[in-house]
Structures are given as C-alpha cells and as structure tokens.
Amino acid sequence: MSNQVSLSQNLRSNWPVWAGCLFLVLYWWFGFDGITFSDDVYYILAGKNFWEGNMQVDDYHFSSRWGAYVPFGFFGLLFGFGPHIFSLFSLSCYLLSFLLLARLLEKKQLPLFAIWFCTQVYFLHFISKVYPDSALILWVSLVPVFAVHRHKRPILAGIGLILALFLGFITKETIIFLAPFPILLFFFDLRSKLVSSQFYTSLVISGFLIGTLYLGYFWIEFGDPLYRIQSINEGHYISEFTYADKGIGSILKRLTILPFTTFVERAYWPWIIFAIPCSYMAWKNKGKVKTEFALAGICLLVGFWFMSSTLEIYNPIYLNPRHLIILIPILSVLIVFGWQVWQSSKKWKYGLSAAILIGVMIAIILKDWKMAAFHVAFIPIVWLPKPKIKFAFLALLLITPTILAIPYQKNLKGYSDLLSTLDEITQPKENQNFVITNNFLVFSQEVILPGKEKQQDILFPIEDIIKLQRFPPQEVEVLIYNYYLHAYPKEKVDVDRLETWIFMNEYEVIEEWKENQLWYRKLSRVRD
C-alpha cells in the first residue's frame, strides 16, 4: 500500500514531466506535414541505404555525418521505410533531452521548464523531420549535463562529455560551437579553486583517444587525417545565403543587424532575453548548474553569431532557424533558474521590458505584425504580480502559436494530397509520356514515390524543359505544386519558362483542375 501511495505521489509531483512528454509525442504525431524536399531527402535515403548495406562515405561531407542518418535509418529498419517513421529518432532525442534536463531541476521548477522547452514553434516543427539538428538536441544537452556531474563522478563525466561532443560532431559540425566549453569550464573551476583533476584528466585522455581513432579512420580510408575538414571546406558554395562573396558590407550587416532580426522574426528573442538573468547570476555567483548552462549558452550564441562556414575564407554562417533549435534546451534551463532572479527586482523588470520592446520595434520595422503582437504580450508577464496568473498567461501565450501552427502548415503544404495525386498520375498507362513538375519534387522522387522506379522515371523537372524543345511530345502532363512559392520561390523563373514553352509549342488543354496547392493540366499539341 505504501508503495502505491509513493508511486501516486511521484506521479503527481512529476506531472509536468509526463505532460511535457505527452505533448511532444502528440506534436510529433499530429504535427507531421511531410518532408521539406531538401537535405532531409539525402538523410532519409542515406539511412535506408546504410542499413541495406549500400551506403559509402565519399567526398560529399553529408556522407560522413553518420549520426545524421544511421540512427534515423535504424528506426526505418525496425518499423518500415518512411520519413515520419525515420523521425522517431528526432522524437527520441527531444524526449531524452527533456527528461535529462528535468532531472537537474527542483519539482517546483518543472512546470515552467516544460512550458519553455516544449513551445518554440521552429523547435517543434523539426521534431517530426529527419535532420541532424533534431538529433543534435540531445548531444548539445548532454554536454552541460555531464559537466554538472564532474565533481560527483569525475571520470565518467569526463568521458561522457567527450562522447557527447564526438557523437554531436559526427551528427553535424555545429556542435563545434561547444569546443571552447571545456576550456572555459576549466578557468571557472580554477577561479573557484574547484578543479577536479580526475575529470580533466579523463576528459583529455578520452578526447585524445577518440580523436586519434576518428582521424585515423580518414587517414587509413582516404590517406588524409584531415579529409573530413577538407570535405567541409569543399562543400562551401556561393548562394544567396553567403556573405563573403558579396563584400565587407554584407558581412558587417550579417554580424550586426541580421542576428537581431532573425532572433525576432523566428521567435527566438523571448528565450534569449529571459535567459539573461541566470547567465548574469552564474557569472556573479558561480552556482551549480547555472554556470555550466550559462557557459554552454554563451558558446552557442557566440558560435552562431561569428562562426565561419568555411576555414578557407571568413564567411559568417547563415542563421537558418532550423540550426538555431539547439539553443532551446539550454536557454530553457537558464530561464527557469533565472526566473526568480528578476521577480523582485524593478531593475531587472525594466531591463527585460526594454529588451522586449526592442524585439517589438524590430518586428514593426520588418512589418511583421503578428510577431510584434507576440512580443508585446510578454510585457504583462514581466509585471503581473500573481505567479499563478503569470504562469497561466505565459502558458497560453506560448502554447497557442504552436497549436495554430499545425493546421497552418498542413494547409500550406497539402502533403497528403500531393502524394496521392503523384501516385495516381504516374501510374503506368498506354502512351504514357512525361509528367512535368517542380524541380524539388523530382529531387525528392525516391522518398515521395518509394520503391516505384517506373513511376519515378515519368517525372520530368521544369528546369530541363529546354531538353524537350527539339522533339516535344505529342501529349504531356503538367503538375505544378504551388508550395514552391513559399519554400522555393526561385522556381518561379522555371514555371514562367514552362508556360512560354507550352505556348510556343502550341499545346492545348485537354484536362485541367486546381485543388489546394496543386495545378494539373493534360496537354496535347495542335500539330506535330
């Protein structure tokens, strides 16, 4: 009987943890809106090929991101090929990170932690996607977690921290932002006269051994221990998201203005500003947990702000909102530990209010009225006197956008309609010709039409329409997925070129329909 009572009490006291886990699982299930038709296609196919024994590491730097496709593919091996199934690993990383971090907190801190951890819109969007950034959530969280235990279990903590950094690195190089973390931690310990020789010895030895094995693999396999770094440098290419090729003005704008606009526009600003009080107190008081997470948070923010995408030239990385999701676990812990710091201080309240208003002003300048309203709503949270009302208002403010994002994304994408339509119009039939469609759909054909090679061969990218000019087919089908206007607006040039090609070759419409994001036409030439 006493065991049952104890279990019941434990469940009640940990209800925020169970509620947070349930929310993440439900969001993974109901929030899935399909693939992004981008890098996730590579990771999905690489994960499938690896477990089928067909994957090889080559000079493409994605191929040596084993952590970005091997564990994802393992879930596919267990439960079947499919992007949603593969993303079970993303969900697992989110859940493990949430549970590990929750163990560091007091019971009374758990509700606030669950709210902040589980409600960033971009963070949740990628819980059902196959991207290394989702997996990196776990490895980034583990780095300060192991550091917290460096005095209690120094040897295991040192090994664990290095393993977390290593597993993160073979997942995605972004974790290199945390490379200064052990060094900064050492200086903080030195300043506090709490240096654990066992921890730092195990950290250095395990780092040396793992690093030697890792570099040795590339030396044996490719004849160059720095082959991985070379492939990363070679993976750099000029695009609209690079800055070095556009001059010093572009670099300065990226280092000064763009970080602020990105953090505001992509809804990271509240997490950053509410993490400031704890970061300040960690520097001042050097409290346990606060220091480790403050150092990790600073390393990540400085890395995102200044790190170059290549070692050959200085080109600040593009602040992709997907990359920034690894900030959320660290910032959520900092927010919780700093929550009481500013509650009784008018100086802190005025400071936070000013920071919030800066976010509002940036949103207004960007003419992003929804984001301006979202940031304004944080002002009452700073000044409301009653904790329960404050918490209820905060929960409503943070949860509402995440719930509304699900139908918005599904309507914007119409993914299930796309899959059924593609499967239908590519079915083998007499006198079957090409189905001309968006470039990114052809790129993703092995994922959206899995195991249907003949149907995949029917898809023809609009960017190659000129190849049909010499011998245009008598009949052709065209499917335009209008989601390109949101995700790949540059394809508008190819769509316009397609319309010109149709007119020049005197096609007439035999059949046409528009539904949601899809525009289908069956065309026939008036003359040969």
C-alpha positions in Angstrom: 0.0 0.0 0.0 2.8 2.4 0.9 4.5 1.7 -2.5 1.2 2.6 -4.3 0.9 5.8 -2.3 4.6 6.7 -3.0 4.1 6.0 -6.8 0.9 8.1 -6.8 2.7 11.0 -5.1 5.6 10.7 -7.5 3.3 10.8 -10.5 1.5 13.9 -9.1 4.8 15.7 -8.3 6.2 14.9 -11.8 3.0 15.7 -13.7 4.8 18.5 -15.7 7.3 15.9 -17.0 4.7 13.5 -18.1 2.6 16.3 -19.6 5.6 17.6 -21.5 6.5 14.2 -22.8 2.9 13.6 -23.9 2.8 17.0 -25.6 6.0 16.2 -27.6 4.7 12.8 -28.7 1.3 14.3 -29.7 3.0 17.1 -31.6 5.3 14.6 -33.4 2.2 12.6 -34.4 -0.3 15.4 -35.4 2.3 18.0 -36.5 3.9 15.9 -39.3 3.3 17.8 -42.5 5.7 15.9 -44.8 9.3 16.3 -45.9 10.9 19.6 -46.7 12.1 18.4 -50.1 15.7 19.4 -49.2 18.6 17.9 -47.3 16.2 15.6 -45.4 15.8 13.7 -48.7 19.5 12.8 -48.6 19.5 11.8 -44.9 16.4 9.6 -45.5 17.9 7.8 -48.5 21.3 7.6 -46.8 19.7 6.0 -43.7 17.9 3.5 -45.8 20.9 2.7 -47.9 23.2 2.2 -44.9 21.0 -0.5 -43.3 20.7 -2.1 -46.7 24.5 -2.2 -47.0 24.7 0.3 -49.9 26.0 3.4 -48.2 29.5 4.6 -48.8 31.4 7.6 -47.4 32.7 9.8 -50.1 33.9 13.4 -50.6 30.4 14.7 -50.1 30.5 16.0 -46.5 27.0 14.8 -45.6 28.1 11.2 -46.1 30.4 11.3 -43.1 27.6 12.7 -40.8 26.9 9.1 -39.6 24.8 10.4 -36.7 22.5 12.2 -39.2 21.3 9.1 -40.9 22.4 5.8 -39.2 20.1 6.1 -36.2 17.3 7.5 -38.3 17.6 4.6 -40.7 17.6 2.2 -37.8 14.0 3.1 -36.9 13.2 2.6 -40.6 14.8 -0.9 -40.4 12.6 -1.7 -37.4 9.3 -0.1 -38.5 9.4 0.4 -42.2 10.7 3.0 -44.7 9.0 6.4 -44.4 10.0 9.9 -43.4 7.6 10.0 -40.4 8.9 6.7 -39.1 12.5 7.8 -39.6 11.8 10.9 -37.5 11.1 8.7 -34.5 14.8 9.3 -33.7 14.2 13.0 -33.6 11.3 12.5 -31.2 13.6 10.2 -29.1 16.3 12.9 -28.9 13.7 15.5 -27.8 12.3 13.3 -25.1 15.7 12.2 -23.8 16.9 15.7 -23.7 13.7 16.9 -21.9 14.0 14.1 -19.3 17.7 14.5 -18.6 17.4 18.3 -18.1 14.3 17.9 -16.0 16.3 15.7 -13.5 18.5 18.7 -12.8 15.6 20.8 -11.6 13.5 21.1 -8.4 9.9 19.9 -8.5 8.6 23.4 -8.3 10.6 24.4 -11.4 9.3 21.7 -13.6 6.0 23.4 -14.9 7.9 26.4 -16.0 10.6 24.3 -17.7 8.1 22.2 -19.5 6.4 25.3 -20.9 9.6 26.9 -22.2 11.1 23.7 -23.5 8.1 22.4 -25.4 6.7 25.5 -27.1 9.2 27.1 -29.5 7.5 26.9 -33.0 10.6 26.0 -35.0 11.9 23.7 -32.4 8.6 21.7 -32.5 8.4 21.9 -36.3 11.5 19.7 -36.7 10.5 17.1 -34.1 8.9 15.2 -37.0 11.7 15.8 -39.5 14.8 13.9 -40.5 17.5 16.4 -39.9 20.8 16.3 -37.9 19.8 19.4 -36.0 17.0 17.4 -34.3 19.4 14.7 -33.2 21.9 17.4 -32.1 19.3 18.5 -29.4 20.4 15.5 -27.3 24.2 15.8 -27.7 24.1 19.5 -27.0 22.1 19.0 -23.9 24.4 16.2 -22.6 27.5 18.4 -22.7 26.5 20.7 -19.7 24.7 17.7 -18.1 27.9 15.8 -17.8 29.7 18.9 -16.7 27.3 19.3 -13.8 28.4 15.9 -12.5 32.2 16.5 -12.9 32.8 16.6 -9.1 30.5 13.7 -8.1 31.6 11.3 -10.9 34.6 12.9 -12.4 35.9 10.1 -14.6 32.5 9.1 -16.1 31.7 12.8 -16.6 34.9 13.5 -18.5 34.4 10.5 -20.8 30.7 11.3 -21.2 31.3 14.9 -22.1 33.8 14.0 -24.8 31.5 11.3 -26.2 28.7 13.8 -26.4 30.9 16.2 -28.3 32.1 13.4 -30.6 28.7 12.0 -31.3 27.5 15.5 -31.9 30.3 16.1 -34.4 29.6 13.0 -36.4 26.0 14.2 -36.5 26.7 17.8 -37.5 29.6 20.1 -37.3 27.5 22.8 -35.5 28.5 21.3 -32.2 32.0 22.7 -32.7 30.5 25.8 -31.2 30.8 24.0 -27.8 34.5 23.2 -28.4 35.6 26.1 -26.1 33.2 24.9 -23.4 35.7 22.5 -21.5 38.4 25.3 -21.6 36.0 27.9 -20.2 34.8 25.4 -17.6 38.4 24.8 -16.5 39.1 28.5 -16.0 35.8 28.9 -14.0 36.9 25.9 -11.8 40.3 27.4 -11.5 38.9 30.7 -10.4 36.7 28.9 -7.8 39.5 26.6 -6.7 37.4 23.6 -7.5 39.4 22.0 -10.3 38.8 18.2 -10.5 42.0 16.7 -11.7 40.3 13.3 -12.4 37.6 15.0 -14.5 40.0 17.0 -16.7 42.5 14.1 -17.0 39.7 11.7 -18.2 38.5 14.4 -20.5 41.9 15.0 -22.1 42.7 11.3 -22.4 39.4 10.2 -23.8 39.4 13.2 -26.2 42.9 12.2 -27.4 41.9 8.6 -27.9 38.6 9.3 -29.7 40.2 12.0 -31.8 43.1 9.7 -32.8 40.7 6.9 -33.8 38.5 9.3 -35.8 41.4 10.9 -37.6 43.0 7.6 -38.1 39.9 6.3 -39.9 40.1 9.0 -42.5 43.9 8.5 -42.8 43.5 4.8 -43.5 40.4 5.2 -45.7 41.3 8.3 -47.7 45.0 8.9 -47.0 44.4 12.2 -45.2 43.6 12.5 -41.5 42.1 15.9 -42.2 39.9 14.6 -45.1 36.8 15.5 -43.2 37.7 19.1 -42.8 38.7 19.3 -46.4 35.3 17.9 -47.5 33.6 20.5 -45.3 35.6 23.3 -47.0 34.8 21.9 -50.4 31.1 21.7 -49.5 31.0 25.5 -49.3 29.3 27.2 -52.2 28.2 30.7 -53.1 24.4 31.3 -52.7 22.0 34.0 -51.6 22.9 32.8 -48.0 26.6 33.5 -48.2 28.2 36.8 -47.4 32.0 36.8 -48.2 31.3 36.9 -51.9 29.1 40.0 -51.5 31.7 42.2 -49.9 32.5 43.6 -46.5 29.2 45.5 -46.2 27.3 42.2 -46.4 29.5 40.6 -43.7 29.0 43.6 -41.4 25.2 43.5 -41.9 25.3 39.8 -41.0 27.3 40.4 -37.9 25.3 43.4 -36.7 21.7 43.6 -37.9 20.8 40.1 -39.1 21.2 38.3 -35.8 18.7 40.6 -34.1 16.2 40.4 -37.0 16.5 36.6 -37.2 16.0 36.1 -33.5 12.9 38.3 -33.5 11.5 37.1 -36.8 11.9 33.4 -35.9 10.6 33.8 -32.3 13.8 33.1 -30.5 14.0 36.5 -28.9 12.0 35.8 -25.7 14.1 32.7 -25.0 17.3 34.7 -25.3 16.3 37.7 -23.2 14.7 35.7 -20.4 17.9 33.6 -20.2 19.9 36.7 -19.4 19.2 36.9 -15.7 20.5 33.4 -15.0 23.6 34.0 -17.2 24.4 37.1 -15.2 23.9 35.4 -11.9 26.0 32.4 -13.0 28.9 34.8 -13.7 28.4 36.6 -10.4 27.7 33.7 -8.0 29.1 30.7 -9.9 26.1 28.5 -8.8 26.0 24.8 -9.8 24.0 24.0 -13.0 23.7 27.8 -13.7 27.4 28.1 -14.6 27.6 25.0 -16.9 24.5 26.0 -18.8 25.4 29.7 -19.0 28.8 28.8 -20.5 27.1 26.4 -23.0 24.6 29.0 -23.9 27.2 31.7 -24.4 29.3 29.3 -26.6 26.4 28.5 -28.8 25.3 32.2 -29.2 28.8 33.4 -29.9 29.3 30.5 -32.4 26.1 31.2 -34.3 27.0 34.9 -34.3 30.6 34.8 -35.5 31.5 31.3 -36.8 32.5 30.9 -40.4 31.0 28.3 -42.7 34.5 27.5 -44.1 38.1 27.7 -43.0 39.3 29.0 -46.3 37.7 32.4 -46.1 35.7 34.2 -43.4 32.0 33.7 -44.3 29.7 34.0 -41.3 27.2 31.1 -41.3 23.7 31.7 -42.4 21.3 31.9 -39.4 18.9 29.2 -40.5 16.1 29.0 -38.0 16.4 25.2 -38.2 20.0 25.4 -37.0 19.0 27.6 -34.0 16.8 24.9 -32.5 19.7 23.6 -30.4 19.6 26.7 -28.4 16.2 25.9 -26.9 17.1 23.2 -24.3 20.0 25.3 -22.9 18.1 28.5 -22.8 15.0 26.8 -21.2 17.2 25.7 -18.3 18.7 29.2 -17.9 15.2 30.7 -18.0 14.0 28.5 -15.2 17.0 29.1 -12.9 16.8 32.9 -13.5 13.0 33.2 -13.2 13.1 34.2 -9.5 16.1 36.5 -10.0 14.1 39.2 -11.7 10.8 38.7 -9.9 11.6 41.0 -7.0 13.8 43.5 -8.9 12.5 46.5 -10.7 15.8 47.0 -12.4 15.5 43.6 -14.0 11.9 44.1 -14.9 12.7 47.4 -16.6 15.6 45.8 -18.4 13.6 42.8 -19.6 10.8 45.1 -20.7 13.2 47.3 -22.6 14.6 44.1 -24.3 11.1 43.0 -25.2 10.3 46.4 -26.7 13.4 46.2 -28.8 12.0 43.0 -30.2 8.7 44.7 -30.8 10.4 47.6 -32.6 12.4 45.2 -34.8 9.2 43.3 -35.7 7.4 46.6 -36.6 10.4 47.7 -38.8 10.1 44.3 -40.5 6.3 44.8 -40.8 5.8 41.5 -39.1 2.7 42.5 -37.1 2.0 39.0 -35.7 5.5 38.8 -34.3 5.1 42.4 -32.9 1.9 41.4 -31.1 3.6 38.2 -29.8 6.4 40.1 -28.3 4.2 42.8 -26.8 2.3 40.1 -24.9 5.4 39.3 -22.9 5.2 42.7 -21.2 2.4 41.7 -18.8 4.3 38.5 -17.9 7.1 40.7 -16.6 4.8 42.9 -14.5 1.9 40.6 -13.4 2.1 40.3 -9.6 0.5 36.9 -9.0 2.6 33.9 -10.0 -0.3 31.6 -10.9 -1.8 34.2 -13.2 1.6 35.0 -14.7 2.2 31.3 -15.4 -1.3 30.8 -16.9 -0.8 33.8 -19.2 2.7 32.5 -20.2 1.3 29.0 -21.0 -1.5 30.5 -23.1 0.9 32.8 -24.9 3.5 30.1 -25.7 1.2 27.1 -26.4 -1.3 28.9 -28.7 1.1 29.6 -31.6 2.4 26.0 -31.6 -1.1 24.6 -31.8 -2.2 27.0 -34.5 1.0 26.2 -36.5 -0.2 22.6 -37.1 -3.3 23.4 -39.3 -1.4 26.3 -40.9 1.5 24.2 -42.1 -0.8 21.3 -43.2 -3.0 23.7 -45.3 0.1 25.5 -46.6 1.7 22.2 -47.8 -1.2 19.8 -48.6 1.3 17.0 -48.4 -1.1 14.0 -48.4 -2.9 15.4 -51.5 0.4 15.8 -53.2 1.4 12.1 -52.6 -1.9 10.7 -53.7 -2.0 12.8 -56.8 1.6 12.0 -57.8 0.9 8.3 -57.3 -2.2 8.5 -59.4 -0.9 10.5 -62.4 2.3 8.5 -62.7 0.5 5.1 -62.8 1.6 3.2 -66.0 -0.8 3.7 -68.8 -0.9 3.5 -72.6 1.1 6.2 -74.4 2.5 7.4 -71.1 4.7 10.5 -71.5 6.4 12.8 -69.1 4.8 14.4 -66.1 6.5 17.8 -66.0 6.7 19.1 -62.4 8.6 21.1 -59.9 12.4 20.5 -59.6 12.3 19.8 -55.9 9.7 17.1 -56.4 11.9 15.3 -58.9 14.8 15.7 -56.5 12.6 14.0 -53.8 11.1 11.3 -56.0 12.6 8.4 -54.2 11.0 9.5 -51.0 7.6 10.6 -52.2 7.3 7.6 -54.6 9.3 5.0 -52.7 10.1 1.7 -54.5 8.2 2.9 -57.6 11.1 3.3 -60.1 8.9 3.3 -63.2 6.7 6.0 -61.8 9.7 8.0 -60.7 11.1 7.9 -64.3 8.0 9.6 -65.6 8.7 12.8 -63.5 10.5 15.5 -65.5 11.9 18.7 -63.9 10.7 22.0 -65.2 14.3 23.3 -65.2 15.1 20.8 -68.0 12.2 21.8 -70.2 14.6 23.0 -72.9 15.7 19.4 -73.5 12.2 18.7 -74.9 12.3 21.6 -77.4 13.8 19.6 -80.3 11.3 16.7 -80.1 8.3 17.9 -78.0 6.0 15.1 -77.1 2.5 15.0 -78.6 0.9 14.7 -75.2 2.3 15.7 -71.9 1.0 16.2 -68.3 2.0 19.1 -66.1 1.7 19.2 -62.3 2.7 22.4 -60.5 2.9 22.2 -56.7 2.3 25.8 -55.6 4.0 25.3 -52.3 7.1 26.3 -54.3 6.0 29.9 -53.9 6.6 29.6 -50.1 9.6 27.2 -50.0 11.4 27.6 -53.3 10.3 31.0 -54.8 13.2 30.9 -57.3 11.4 28.2 -59.2 9.1 31.0 -60.4 11.5 31.6 -63.3 11.3 27.9 -64.4 7.5 28.0 -64.1 7.3 31.1 -66.3 9.7 29.5 -68.8 7.5 26.4 -68.8 4.4 28.5 -69.7 6.4 30.1 -72.6 7.4 26.6 -73.8 3.7 25.4 -73.7 2.6 28.5 -75.8 5.5 28.2 -78.3 4.7 24.5 -79.0 1.0 25.2 -79.4 -0.3 22.9 -76.8 -4.0 22.9 -76.0 -5.5 21.9 -72.7 -7.4 18.6 -72.7 -7.9 18.4 -69.0 -7.3 20.9 -66.1 -8.0 21.2 -62.5 -6.8 23.1 -59.4 -7.1 21.8 -55.9 -5.5 23.3 -52.8 -1.8 23.6 -53.7 -2.0 21.6 -56.9 -2.5 22.7 -60.5 -2.8 19.8 -63.0 -3.1 20.0 -66.8 -3.1 17.4 -69.6 -1.9 19.0 -72.8 -1.9 17.9 -76.4 -0.2 19.6 -79.4 -2.4 21.1 -82.1 0.1 19.9 -84.7 3.2 17.7 -84.9 
